[in-house]
């Protein structure tokens, strides 16, 4: 929920800037009060849109998406290693949901009644109550699934041993491991002796311990031990019988050693349970740019560690007195999402469950796009024709090769690129550094505010600037989310350019797991608009008029929503005139109320609407008053469906786009985003074929209905698992 699109444009017009310049009396800039800034961030557009009751609550829809991830973990046809990984993904997703969305709803609750008439999320208190109920139900399902998986592991002779089920040899190993690796990494906190309760770190788990004596001769004490899984492996492989694999979790290893840790206190009876706190992780970046953005982010990262608790998860078997003590000392209440769970927490670590104990997984191998298979130069191919890469089916190496080639080509004069989330050891950055060392003018627009990547991007900024790369950091109140690159080359007296527009991050690691599309092109009108976007991003005043000169690329925050509205209106008009009308829409999330309103209008007129939505879908898909219900599915499988594709029938002359943004208020009004029309007929057909495969899927596709029930789509006699079929489709094209 954010400020209206029109307000953004108004605030960025050059006339406002010049008026301030001509004012003879300069007044100091006023710092936006924190509460006012928050309200500004939470507002919805004021344009006509469906009332909230005609939309599915965004956060409940997101929980429905995470339930689909849980379905994958429950599916016995999914390989066991992958089922464990899906439990880890579910847990990690839920952590981020509480850090961001629940934290936002709690902030809304704190806003005074004076602003309740503003168009905020309707009834955040009710939504928080609904979240609590759904999360507790999902936690029960999670525990049931894990119990089934643990039993299945045992059938494969893989055993998770607790501190109570160790052989003598394993006990000796555990004590040695503790003394050599763990002892110096932990510092127990005797919490009853500490006047101010310690701030429990987000992303950490703690062993809450009750210390007592068997003869009850002394009063019991409470202690906390932070599990050092950030510096030590969570999973320790134990000495095992032949043909078996025994594993102990780090916290259970510490549990076994509690008598040694507290030996000098004279206690001989211990009970211990894992607890976990999730904190508000939103960075409060003021609009007052007198403080540097870097300083604000650094301060925000420090403050994030002390963010307000938004969830407290505990072992349901915890000692009641200890639980009561912890809740009281931490200042929590029943409204703070107190979630009882099972013995294990921070299940996100299970995404790194030891691979070596499983049979090798036969992944489908990525392959080089046929046009680049034996091509000596990536740029030469792009100069001849547009090429679409489909990740992770096509290899991301082509993008690396393009930048490497540009880095060493003596005719290349400059490279400009946007960066949002980079890989830990980024080959993209390495290629750009080599380009700078070879005398190229390299410009990187780096988004420091990419959530949870802020610290990494600060490090990348320092490294790139040290190498002579010019780094731009973005715009106040506006994240740079577009995925763009342009390479300028001089051949004789002629300047030639090529580049790309992508739906996904320039990250070679996630490109192996995320389904995305990337258009490589030398199309002059596309390249001209990419250059205009960079001019806007590099402009000191960020004059919105520069984006207004874009003739081919729809861009946010200027005209992306308006472009889609015009295209939908064309379909509505054709449907009303009894002509064929339809659209196929693929995105991660659909929550923008204005565009949802247009979809309702189109369905009412009889437009054939088909959607593939991975995550949030706030739109209802069935209504008795519509001529045609909306067909909507969500695909959750081995790869994360991350691409954005928009196809409009357009009277038979299809309009096809790929884009970096979803249909969300934040993407359309508060980010710099770019879409690109696909003009090459072969690529248009390729995208259309891929979308048809996804819409025909009946193995991993769930129906998005009004009740968010996540029923599997079962239509058709032949089983169609879309990601396998897309791989076959593209692989066959490789050898035609």
C-alpha positions, 0 to 999 in steps of 0.5 A, a space after each residue: 500500500 503506497 502513495 498514488 501514482 499521480 502524486 509521484 508524478 506531481 512531486 517529480 515534475 521539473 516545475 516544482 524543482 524550478 520553483 524551489 530554485 527561484 525562491 529567494 528565501 531558502 528554508 531548511 528542509 523539514 524531516 518527514 516525521 516517522 509516522 507521516 512517512 509510514 502513512 505515506 508508504 501504506 497508502 493505496 492509489 486513489 484511482 477507481 478500484 474495487 472496494 476491499 471486500 471484492 479483493 482477497 486479502 493480500 496476506 491471506 493469499 500469500 499464506 495460501 501460496 506458502 501452503 502450495 510449497 507445503 503441498 510439495 513437501 507432502 507429495 510422496 512422488 517428490 524425491 525425499 531430498 526435495 521434500 526436505 528442501 521444500 520444508 526449508 523453503 516453507 520455513 524461510 518464506 514464513 520467516 520473511 513474511 513475519 519480518 516484513 508483512 506482519 511487521 507492516 500490519 502491526 505498524 498499521 495498528 499503531 497509526 492513530 485514529 486521525 488517519 483511519 479514514 485513509 485507504 489503508 489495508 482494511 482491518 489489519 487487526 482482523 487480518 493479523 488474527 486470521 494470520 495467527 489461525 492459518 499459521 498455527 494450522 499450517 504449523 500442525 501440517 508442517 509437523 505432520 509432514 516432517 514426522 512422515 519424512 523422518 519415518 521415510 528417512 529411516 526406511 532409507 537408513 538415515 537417522 536423525 539422532 537426538 542426545 538420548 539415542 547415541 551409542 557409546 562411540 557416538 557419545 565419545 565423538 560428540 564430546 570431542 566435537 563439542 570440546 574442539 569445535 563448539 565450546 568456544 563458540 557458545 556463551 550461556 546467558 544466566 538470564 535471571 541474573 541479567 537486569 535487562 533481558 538480552 535482545 534475541 537475534 532474528 534468524 538465530 535459534 536459542 536453547 532455553 534451559 531449565 537447570 535443577 537438582 534431582 533432590 530439589 535442594 536448590 531453586 531451579 535456574 533458567 539459561 539461554 544458549 544461542 545455537 552457533 549455526 552461523 559459524 558451525 554446520 547445523 548437521 553433524 554426521 556421526 560415526 555410523 554402522 555400515 549402510 547407515 547414516 546417523 546425523 545429529 543436529 547442532 542443538 542436540 549435540 549441545 543438549 548432550 553436553 549440558 552437564 559439562 557446560 554447567 558442571 561448576 554450578 552443581 546442577 544434575 538435572 536439565 530440560 531444554 527447548 528451542 525458541 526463536 524470535 522473528 523481528 520487524 525487518 523493514 528499514 525505515 529510510 527517511 525521505 530526507 536525503 540530507 543524510 546519505 542513503 548509505 548512512 541510512 541503510 547502515 543505520 537501518 541494518 543496525 536497527 533491524 537487529 533490534 526490531 520489534 518482535 513480530 513472532 515468538 516460536 517455541 517448543 510446545 513441550 517447553 517448561 510452562 514456568 520458563 515459557 511464562 518467564 520468557 514471555 514476561 521478560 520479553 514484553 510479549 503478549 497474546 497479540 504477538 503471534 506466539 506460535 507453539 511448534 515441535 522440537 526443531 525450529 529454523 527449518 530453513 537450514 534444512 535446505 542445506 540438508 547433507 546431499 552426500 547421504 542421498 543417491 545422486 539427483 539427476 538434474 536436467 542439464 541446462 544447455 546453450 541456446 542453439 544460436 550461440 552453440 558454436 558462435 564465436 561472438 555473442 554480440 555478432 549474433 545479437 546484431 543479426 537478430 533478437 534472441 530469447 533465453 529461457 532460464 534455467 533451461 538455457 544456460 546463463 553462461 551466455 550472459 556472462 559470455 556477452 559481458 566477458 566479450 564486451 570486456 575485452 573487445 577493443 571496439 566496445 567503449 561502454 557498458 551500462 547495467 542494473 543490479 538488484 541481487 547479485 550472486 555471492 561470488 558474482 561472475 557478472 561483477 568479475 566481468 564488469 571489473 575486467 571491462 573497467 580494467 580494460 579501459 571501458 566506461 562501466 556504469 552500474 545502477 545498484 539498488 542498495 535497498 534490495 531487501 535482505 541484500 542491503 549489506 551485500 550490495 554495500 560491499 559490492 558498491 565498495 569493490 566496484 568503485 575501487 575498480 573504477 566502475 561508476 556506481 549509481 545508487 538509485 532514487 529516493 522513494 523509488 527502488 530500481 528493479 528493472 533488469 537492463 543492460 546496454 553495450 556501446 561499440 564503435 566500428 569505424 565511424 559507426 556506433 552500434 549497440 546491443 543489450 538485454 531486458 530481463 524478467 530476472 536478476 543478474 544472478 548466475 546462482 538463482 538463474 539455475 533455479 528460477 524460471 525467467 526470460 531474457 531478450 537479447 536485442 540490438 533493436 534500435 527503438 528498444 536500445 534507445 529506450 534502455 538508454 533513456 532509462 539509464 539517462 533518467 537513473 543517472 540524472 541528478 534531478 531524476 527528471 520524469 520527462 526523460 522516461 516520458 520520451 520512451 516510445 517502445 518500452 512501457 516503464 514504471 512509474 510513468 506509464 506501465 499501468 496505463 499501458 496495460 489498462 489500454 490493452 485490456 480496454 481494447 479486449 473489452 471493446 472487442 468482446 462487447 463487439 462480439 469479436 474474439 478477445 483474450 489475454 494470457 497473463 503470467 506473474 509472481 503476484 497480482 494485487 494492484 486494485 486498479 488492474 484487478 478492477 479492469 480484469 473484473 470488467 473484462 470478465 464481465 464483458 466476456 474476455 477470455 482471461 487465463 492467468 498463471 500466478 505463482 504467489 499472491 492473487 488478490 483477484 477473485 476468479 469466479 462471479 455469477 455476474 461475469 460472462 466468463 470466469 477467469 482461469 487461474 493456476 499456480 505452478 509450484 515445482 522444482 524451479 521457481 516460476 519467476 517470469 512475467 509474460 503478458 499476451 493480448 489477443 489484440 484483434 488477432 495481431 498479438 501484443 506480447 510483453 515480458 517485464 521485470 514487474 508484477 501487477 502490484 502497487 509497489 511495482 507500478 508506482 514505487 519502482 523503476 521497472 521495464 517491460 519490452 514488447 516482443 516483435 520477432 514472430 518466432 520468439 512470440 510463438 515460442 513464448 505463446 507455446 510455453 504459456 500454453 504448456 503451462 496452462 495445460 499442466 495437470 501435475 503441478 498446477 493448482 487452481 486459484 479459486 475464490 476460496 484459495 483451496 489449492 486443489 490440483 488441476 486434474 483435467 486431461 488424460 495425459 499427465 503434463 508436468 509443465 517444467 519437464 514439457 518446457 524442457 523437452 520443447 526447448 531441447 527439441 528446438 536445439 536439435 532441429 
